[in-house]
Amino acid sequence: MSTPPRLAVLPDAAGTESAGAPSGGLGDVTASQASLRRFLHGLPGVDQVGAEARAADLGTRSVKTTSKAYALDLAVRMIDLTTLEGMDTPGKVRALCAKGVRPDPMDQTAPSVAAICVYNDLVGVAKAALVGSGVRVAAVATAFPSGRASRGVKLADTADAVDAGADEVDMVIDRGAFLTGRYLDVFDDIVAVRAACGNGADRAHLKVILETGELQTYDNVRRASWLAMLAGADFIKTSTGKVSPAATPTVTALMLGAVRDFREATGRQVGVKPAGGIRTAKDAIKNLVLVNEVAGPDWLSPEWFRIGASSLLNDLLMQRTKLATGRYSGPDYFTLD
C-alpha cells in the first residue's frame, strides 16, 4: 500500500508539538473545510477484498508455546478493563479495580491491567481504589456513546472527568457530522477536547473513538483515523462497544496501518485501541499478531496498544492457568464481572 508523502514536523518553541495544534505542522491541511476534504479524500483507497483477505490470513498465524505465556501476559497488561452500564455502582467499580490490580489472587505473577474504564461520575471512586497501583483511570466523555451534544457540553464533560482525576479520556466523534462531510467540525471538536485534557506531561491522554461500525466504508475508517490523528489524538479507538460490528480484524488492521503511515509522514507515534467483541485469548493473540505484522513491534506495549474489554480478562487467566498446570479452570474459578 502506498503512503502519503513525508511531511515536515514543526515543533513549538519548547521543541514539542503544541497541544491543540494540527499534528506535524499541517496547518494548511486543516485551514479550511475544502483543504481538509481534499487531503482526506486524497488518501489511498482501501481494497476491500485485499484488506479482508490479509486480515484473515494474519488471523491464521499461530503463536508457539514458548511465546504464548509472554503473549498472554502482554495481552493482560494491555487491557482497559471496562464497565459502562447504567446499573454501575461504586461497589462494582471498586471490585473491578481490585481485579484489575490483582487479576488472579492465587497467582501473584499475573500482571495488572493497563486501566479501568468507567463513566465520569465513577472516576473518583476508581481513582481512590487504584492509589499506588500504577493502573490508570480512563473515563468516557463527550456525550458517550452518541457524541451528539454541543461542544460546550462535550468540554464540560471532559473537564468533569479530568477534575475527578481521569488519566485518560475516551471521547467519541460525531459520526453524523463526519458522514455529512463536516470534517472541520469533527476536527475542531477533537482539538478542543484535547485542550481540555490539560497541558504538560501530566495531562490526560486522549483516545478518540471512531465508532467504525457506523462509518459505512473502509475508506471512511482510514479518513477518520487520519482526521483524529491530525487533531492531536494520542490513541485512535475502534468502537464504543455499543454498536456492532465493532473491533473487526480488518478495521483494526486498517487503523494500525494508518498509525504506521502517520508516524512515517509526521514523526509522531499514535496508539490504537480496538474495543468491542474481543472476548477470548485467541482473539487477543490475533490482535497482537496484527500489531506486529502491520504497525510493527514498536506498538507492542500498553503505551501504544490497548484492548477495551470486560470479559476477555477471565479467558486470558484461564489460558495462563492451563499453561502453568496443564488443566483448564472452570469459568467460575475467577470473579465474574
C-alpha positions as CSV (number, residue, x, y, z in Angstrom):
1,M,0.0,0.0,0.0
2,S,1.3,3.4,-0.9
3,T,1.8,6.1,1.8
4,P,1.2,9.8,1.8
5,P,4.3,12.0,1.1
6,R,6.5,12.7,4.1
7,L,5.5,15.9,5.9
8,A,7.6,18.3,8.0
9,V,7.1,18.4,11.7
10,L,7.0,21.9,13.1
11,P,7.8,22.0,16.8
12,D,6.9,24.8,19.1
13,A,9.4,26.9,20.9
14,A,9.8,24.3,23.6
15,G,10.7,21.7,21.0
16,T,7.4,19.8,21.3
17,E,4.2,19.9,19.3
18,S,1.8,22.4,20.7
19,A,-1.3,21.0,22.4
20,G,-4.4,21.5,20.3
21,A,-2.4,22.4,17.2
22,P,-2.6,20.3,14.0
23,S,-0.1,17.4,14.3
24,G,3.0,17.6,12.2
25,G,2.6,21.3,11.4
26,L,-0.1,20.5,8.9
27,G,-1.9,23.8,9.4
28,D,-2.5,24.2,5.7
29,V,-4.3,20.9,5.6
30,T,-6.8,22.0,8.3
31,A,-7.0,25.6,7.3
32,S,-10.5,25.2,5.7
33,Q,-13.2,22.6,5.1
34,A,-12.1,22.4,1.4
35,S,-8.4,21.7,2.2
36,L,-9.2,19.1,4.8
37,R,-11.6,17.4,2.5
38,R,-9.0,17.4,-0.3
39,F,-6.4,15.8,2.0
40,L,-8.7,13.1,3.4
41,H,-10.2,12.2,0.1
42,G,-6.7,12.1,-1.4
43,L,-5.6,9.3,0.9
44,P,-5.1,5.9,-0.9
45,G,-8.4,4.0,-1.3
46,V,-8.8,0.7,0.5
47,D,-9.1,-2.5,-1.5
48,Q,-11.9,-4.2,0.5
49,V,-11.2,-7.7,-0.8
50,G,-7.5,-7.4,-0.3
51,A,-7.8,-5.8,3.2
52,E,-10.2,-8.6,4.4
53,A,-8.0,-11.3,2.9
54,R,-4.9,-10.0,4.6
55,A,-6.6,-9.7,8.0
56,A,-7.9,-13.2,7.6
57,D,-4.5,-14.6,6.7
58,L,-2.8,-12.9,9.6
59,G,-5.5,-14.4,11.9
60,T,-4.3,-17.9,11.0
61,R,-0.8,-17.3,12.4
62,S,-0.1,-19.4,15.4
63,V,2.0,-18.4,18.5
64,K,4.5,-21.1,19.7
65,T,4.1,-22.5,23.2
66,T,7.3,-20.8,24.2
67,S,5.9,-17.4,23.3
68,K,2.3,-18.0,24.4
69,A,2.9,-17.2,28.0
70,Y,4.5,-13.9,27.2
71,A,1.7,-13.1,24.7
72,L,-1.0,-13.9,27.3
73,D,0.7,-11.7,30.0
74,L,1.2,-8.9,27.4
75,A,-2.5,-9.0,26.5
76,V,-3.5,-8.7,30.2
77,R,-1.2,-5.7,30.6
78,M,-2.9,-4.1,27.5
79,I,-6.5,-4.4,28.8
80,D,-8.6,-1.4,29.6
81,L,-10.9,-3.3,31.9
82,T,-14.3,-1.7,31.3
83,T,-17.7,-1.3,32.8
84,L,-20.1,1.1,31.1
85,E,-23.6,0.1,32.2
86,G,-26.4,2.2,33.6
87,M,-26.5,0.0,36.6
88,D,-22.8,0.5,37.6
89,T,-22.3,1.2,41.3
90,P,-19.4,2.4,43.4
91,G,-19.1,-1.2,44.8
92,K,-18.9,-2.7,41.3
93,V,-16.2,-0.3,40.3
94,R,-14.2,-1.0,43.5
95,A,-14.4,-4.7,42.8
96,L,-13.4,-4.2,39.2
97,C,-10.4,-2.1,40.3
98,A,-9.3,-4.8,42.8
99,K,-9.5,-7.4,40.0
100,G,-7.6,-5.1,37.6
101,V,-4.7,-4.7,40.1
102,R,-4.6,-8.4,41.0
103,P,-6.4,-10.4,38.4
104,D,-5.6,-13.8,39.9
105,P,-5.3,-13.6,43.7
106,M,-3.9,-17.1,43.7
107,D,-1.1,-16.2,41.3
108,Q,0.9,-13.1,42.1
109,T,2.8,-13.4,38.8
110,A,-0.4,-12.4,36.9
111,P,0.2,-8.7,35.8
112,S,-2.2,-5.8,36.4
113,V,-4.3,-4.4,33.6
114,A,-3.4,-1.1,31.9
115,A,-6.5,0.9,33.0
116,I,-10.0,0.8,34.4
117,C,-12.6,2.5,32.1
118,V,-15.7,3.9,33.7
119,Y,-18.3,6.7,33.3
120,N,-17.4,10.2,34.6
121,D,-19.3,10.0,37.8
122,L,-17.3,7.0,39.0
123,V,-13.8,8.3,38.2
124,G,-13.3,9.4,41.7
125,V,-14.2,6.0,43.1
126,A,-11.8,4.3,40.7
127,K,-9.0,6.8,41.4
128,A,-9.3,6.2,45.1
129,A,-9.3,2.4,44.7
130,L,-6.3,2.4,42.5
131,V,-3.9,4.7,44.5
132,G,-0.3,3.4,44.3
133,S,-1.2,0.6,41.9
134,G,0.1,2.0,38.6
135,V,-3.3,1.2,37.0
136,R,-4.7,4.2,35.2
137,V,-8.3,5.5,35.2
138,A,-10.0,6.1,31.8
139,A,-13.3,8.0,31.5
140,V,-15.6,8.0,28.6
141,A,-16.7,11.5,27.7
142,T,-18.3,13.9,25.1
143,A,-21.8,12.5,25.3
144,F,-20.7,8.9,25.0
145,P,-21.8,6.8,23.1
146,S,-23.5,9.0,20.6
147,G,-21.3,12.1,20.5
148,R,-24.4,14.1,19.9
149,A,-24.1,17.2,22.0
150,S,-22.9,20.8,21.7
151,R,-19.2,21.5,22.0
152,G,-19.8,23.2,25.3
153,V,-21.4,20.1,26.8
154,K,-18.6,18.0,25.4
155,L,-15.9,20.2,27.0
156,A,-17.8,20.3,30.3
157,D,-18.0,16.5,30.2
158,T,-14.3,16.3,29.6
159,A,-13.4,18.8,32.3
160,D,-15.6,16.9,34.8
161,A,-13.6,13.7,34.0
162,V,-10.2,15.5,34.3
163,D,-11.1,17.3,37.5
164,A,-12.2,13.9,39.0
165,G,-8.7,12.6,38.3
166,A,-9.0,10.7,35.0
167,D,-5.6,9.8,33.5
168,E,-7.2,9.1,30.1
169,V,-10.3,10.4,28.3
170,D,-12.1,8.3,25.7
171,M,-14.1,10.7,23.5
172,V,-16.5,9.9,20.7
173,I,-16.7,11.7,17.4
174,D,-19.9,13.0,15.9
175,R,-20.5,10.4,13.2
176,G,-23.3,12.4,11.7
177,A,-21.0,15.3,11.2
178,F,-18.3,13.1,9.7
179,L,-20.6,11.2,7.3
180,T,-22.1,14.5,6.0
181,G,-18.6,15.8,5.2
182,R,-18.3,18.3,8.1
183,Y,-14.8,17.2,8.7
184,L,-13.6,20.5,10.1
185,D,-16.3,20.4,12.8
186,V,-15.1,17.0,13.9
187,F,-11.5,18.2,13.8
188,D,-12.3,21.2,15.9
189,D,-14.2,19.1,18.5
190,I,-11.1,16.9,18.9
191,V,-8.7,19.8,19.2
192,A,-10.9,21.5,21.8
193,V,-11.3,18.3,23.8
194,R,-7.6,17.6,23.8
195,A,-7.0,21.1,25.1
196,A,-9.5,20.4,27.9
197,C,-7.4,17.4,28.8
198,G,-4.7,19.7,30.2
199,N,-1.1,20.6,29.3
200,G,2.3,19.1,30.0
201,A,3.4,15.7,30.9
202,D,0.6,15.1,33.4
203,R,-2.3,15.9,31.0
204,A,-4.9,13.3,30.4
205,H,-4.2,11.2,27.3
206,L,-6.9,11.4,24.7
207,K,-8.3,8.4,22.9
208,V,-10.7,9.2,20.0
209,I,-13.4,6.7,19.4
210,L,-14.4,6.5,15.7
211,E,-17.3,4.1,16.1
212,T,-16.2,2.2,12.9
213,G,-19.4,0.2,12.8
214,E,-21.2,3.3,11.7
215,L,-18.7,4.7,9.3
216,Q,-20.0,2.6,6.4
217,T,-16.8,2.1,4.4
218,Y,-13.2,1.2,5.0
219,D,-12.2,4.4,3.2
220,N,-14.1,6.3,5.9
221,V,-12.3,4.3,8.6
222,R,-8.9,5.5,7.1
223,R,-10.1,9.1,6.7
224,A,-11.5,9.2,10.3
225,S,-8.2,7.7,11.6
226,W,-6.2,10.4,9.9
227,L,-8.6,13.2,10.9
228,A,-8.3,12.2,14.6
229,M,-4.5,12.0,14.4
230,L,-4.2,15.4,12.7
231,A,-6.3,16.8,15.5
232,G,-3.9,15.5,18.2
233,A,-5.3,12.1,19.3
234,D,-3.0,10.1,21.5
235,F,-4.9,6.9,20.5
236,I,-7.5,6.1,17.9
237,K,-10.1,3.6,19.1
238,T,-12.4,1.5,17.1
239,S,-15.7,1.5,19.0
240,T,-17.8,2.3,22.0
241,G,-18.7,-1.3,22.4
242,K,-22.4,-0.3,21.9
243,V,-22.5,-0.8,18.1
244,S,-22.0,-3.9,16.0
245,P,-19.8,-4.7,14.2
246,A,-17.1,-3.3,16.5
247,A,-13.4,-4.2,16.5
248,T,-13.2,-6.5,13.5
249,P,-9.7,-7.7,12.4
250,T,-9.9,-5.8,9.1
251,V,-10.8,-2.5,10.8
252,T,-8.1,-2.9,13.4
253,A,-5.5,-3.7,10.7
254,L,-6.6,-0.6,8.7
255,M,-6.2,1.6,11.8
256,L,-2.8,0.0,12.6
257,G,-1.7,0.8,9.0
258,A,-2.9,4.4,9.5
259,V,-0.8,5.0,12.6
260,R,2.2,3.4,10.9
261,D,1.8,5.7,7.9
262,F,1.1,8.7,10.1
263,R,4.4,8.2,12.0
264,E,6.2,7.8,8.7
265,A,4.6,11.1,7.5
266,T,4.9,13.2,10.6
267,G,7.3,11.6,13.0
268,R,4.6,11.3,15.8
269,Q,3.5,7.9,17.1
270,V,-0.2,7.3,17.9
271,G,-1.7,4.3,19.7
272,V,-4.6,2.1,18.7
273,K,-7.3,0.6,20.9
274,P,-9.7,-2.0,19.5
275,A,-12.8,-2.3,21.7
276,G,-15.9,-4.5,21.4
277,G,-16.1,-8.2,20.6
278,I,-12.7,-9.2,21.8
279,R,-13.6,-11.9,24.3
280,T,-11.1,-14.8,24.1
281,A,-7.4,-15.3,24.5
282,K,-7.4,-16.4,20.9
283,D,-8.9,-13.1,19.8
284,A,-6.4,-11.1,21.8
285,I,-3.4,-13.0,20.4
286,K,-4.7,-12.5,16.9
287,N,-4.7,-8.7,17.7
288,L,-1.1,-8.9,18.9
289,V,-0.1,-10.6,15.6
290,L,-1.9,-7.8,13.7
291,V,0.1,-5.2,15.7
292,N,3.4,-6.9,15.0
293,E,2.8,-7.5,11.3
294,V,1.0,-4.3,10.3
295,A,2.3,-1.5,12.6
296,G,5.5,-3.2,13.8
297,P,7.0,-4.1,17.2
298,D,7.2,-0.5,18.3
299,W,3.5,-0.7,19.1
300,L,3.7,-4.0,21.1
301,S,3.3,-2.3,24.5
302,P,0.5,-1.0,26.6
303,E,1.8,2.5,25.9
304,W,0.8,2.1,22.3
305,F,-1.8,-0.6,22.1
306,R,-4.8,-1.3,24.3
307,I,-7.7,-3.7,24.2
308,G,-11.0,-2.4,25.5
309,A,-12.8,-5.4,27.1
310,S,-14.8,-6.7,30.0
311,S,-15.0,-10.5,29.7
312,L,-11.6,-11.0,28.0
313,L,-9.6,-11.0,31.2
314,N,-11.1,-14.2,32.6
315,D,-10.3,-16.1,29.4
316,L,-6.7,-14.9,29.5
317,L,-6.4,-16.0,33.1
318,M,-7.9,-19.5,32.3
319,Q,-5.3,-19.9,29.5
320,R,-2.5,-18.8,31.9
321,T,-3.6,-21.5,34.4
322,K,-3.7,-24.1,31.6
323,L,-0.2,-23.3,30.6
324,A,1.0,-23.5,34.2
325,T,-0.9,-26.6,35.4
326,G,-1.9,-28.4,32.3
327,R,-5.6,-28.2,33.4
328,Y,-8.3,-25.7,32.5
329,S,-10.1,-23.9,35.3
330,G,-13.8,-23.5,35.1
331,P,-15.1,-20.1,34.1
332,D,-16.4,-19.5,37.6
333,Y,-12.9,-20.0,39.1
334,F,-12.3,-16.3,38.5
335,T,-14.6,-13.5,39.6
336,L,-17.4,-12.7,37.1
337,D,-17.8,-9.0,36.2
